[in-house]
Amino acid sequence: MPANHRYSDADIAAVYRVIYERRDMRHFLSDPIAPDQLNRLLAAAHHAPSVGFMQPWRFIRVRCPDLRIGLHQLVEQERLLTAKALHEREDSFMKLKVEGILDCAEVLVAGLCGQREKHVFGRRTLPEMDLASLSCAIQNLWLAARAEGLGMGWVSMFAPDAVKALLGMPADSHPVAILCLGHVATFYEQPLLEQEGWAARQDLDGLIFENFWDTPPCR
Ligand SMILES: Cc1cc2nc3c(=O)[nH]c(=O)nc-3n(C[C@H](O)[C@H](O)[C@H](O)COP(=O)(O)O)c2cc1C
């Protein structure tokens, strides 16, 4: 018999619960996050897997109100451009709330650090592995936040060079996410995009192949 490394039923249930109940939040209360709680969430990000342990990410905690306003303006500019690029869906896109930067307790800008090419392990043939590693860190933070009752929203609509300039980021760094973190009145029952009729999660069956590309699994 193999050793039983399994968690207890209650612990397993808690893991799946946080996965299914995590939501991308855009509506926040302004109540502050306690410093030790924020530290726990950042430590969760810190414990995410990263290729070759390169930890290619940095989080900038944006505390200055003017910077927060500046980020909000950049997102608003990109929101309008995205709406235009959507042509016939422009009007319905404009009704979506795609960020909560001015309302949330904490704004964290997550980015890839500079000098990533010196990390050969894992990244030589697939430079995207740095981005994958950052995504793991963000997801850890997201799940930990949900478990602690805090909401997080991932905002990706911004011109990267403008965010870089605003936050004094090095030339070879790259901002990836503006993360809105904070207390919420309630968590959405379903993903907001689904609630608003914009899009829905695709069926798992269409996303899993067997052996060869485009070959559906026999189940
Ligand atoms: C890489 C990434 C970028 C995203 N960027 C945005 C964004 O700019 N604005 C937004 O409203 N939601 C954004 N989202 C949230 C997705 O729309 C959301 O995760 C999806 O609708 C599923 O909802 P759920 O996270 O609540 O399950 C982003 C999510 C990811 C993973």
The ligand as a MOL file (V3000), in Angstrom:
LIG
                    3D

  0  0  0     0  0            999 V3000
M  V30 BEGIN CTAB
M  V30 COUNTS 31 33 0 0 0
M  V30 BEGIN ATOM
M  V30 1 C -4.8720 37.0980 -17.0700 0
M  V30 2 C -6.1870 37.6900 -16.6460 0
M  V30 3 C -6.4810 39.0180 -16.9810 0
M  V30 4 C -7.7160 39.5710 -16.6400 0
M  V30 5 N -7.9920 40.8860 -16.9360 0
M  V30 6 C -9.1840 41.4220 -16.5840 0
M  V30 7 C -9.4750 42.8000 -16.8000 0
M  V30 8 O -8.6660 43.6050 -17.2740 0
M  V30 9 N -10.6810 43.2730 -16.4550 0
M  V30 10 C -11.6230 42.4510 -15.9160 0
M  V30 11 O -12.7190 42.9180 -15.6480 0
M  V30 12 N -11.3680 41.1580 -15.6530 0
M  V30 13 C -10.1730 40.6290 -15.9830 0
M  V30 14 N -9.8970 39.3230 -15.6850 0
M  V30 15 C -10.9300 38.5190 -15.0320 0
M  V30 16 C -11.6040 37.5270 -15.9340 0
M  V30 17 O -12.4960 38.1800 -16.7890 0
M  V30 18 C -12.3240 36.5530 -15.0020 0
M  V30 19 O -11.3360 35.8410 -14.3070 0
M  V30 20 C -13.2490 35.6070 -15.7230 0
M  V30 21 O -14.3640 36.3110 -16.1360 0
M  V30 22 C -13.7000 34.4640 -14.8660 0
M  V30 23 O -14.3240 34.9610 -13.7020 0
M  V30 24 P -13.8720 34.4840 -12.2550 0
M  V30 25 O -12.4040 34.8480 -12.1400 0
M  V30 26 O -14.7320 35.2660 -11.3160 0
M  V30 27 O -14.0800 32.9940 -12.2080 0
M  V30 28 C -8.6630 38.7710 -15.9710 0
M  V30 29 C -8.3580 37.4560 -15.6060 0
M  V30 30 C -7.1180 36.9270 -15.9160 0
M  V30 31 C -6.7890 35.5210 -15.4790 0
M  V30 END ATOM
M  V30 BEGIN BOND
M  V30 1 1 1 2
M  V30 2 1 2 3
M  V30 3 2 2 30
M  V30 4 2 3 4
M  V30 5 1 4 5
M  V30 6 1 4 28
M  V30 7 2 5 6
M  V30 8 1 6 7
M  V30 9 1 6 13
M  V30 10 2 7 8
M  V30 11 1 7 9
M  V30 12 1 9 10
M  V30 13 2 10 11
M  V30 14 1 10 12
M  V30 15 2 12 13
M  V30 16 1 13 14
M  V30 17 1 14 15
M  V30 18 1 14 28
M  V30 19 1 15 16
M  V30 20 1 16 17
M  V30 21 1 16 18
M  V30 22 1 18 19
M  V30 23 1 18 20
M  V30 24 1 20 21
M  V30 25 1 20 22
M  V30 26 1 22 23
M  V30 27 1 23 24
M  V30 28 2 24 25
M  V30 29 1 24 26
M  V30 30 1 24 27
M  V30 31 2 28 29
M  V30 32 1 29 30
M  V30 33 1 30 31
M  V30 END BOND
M  V30 END CTAB
M  END
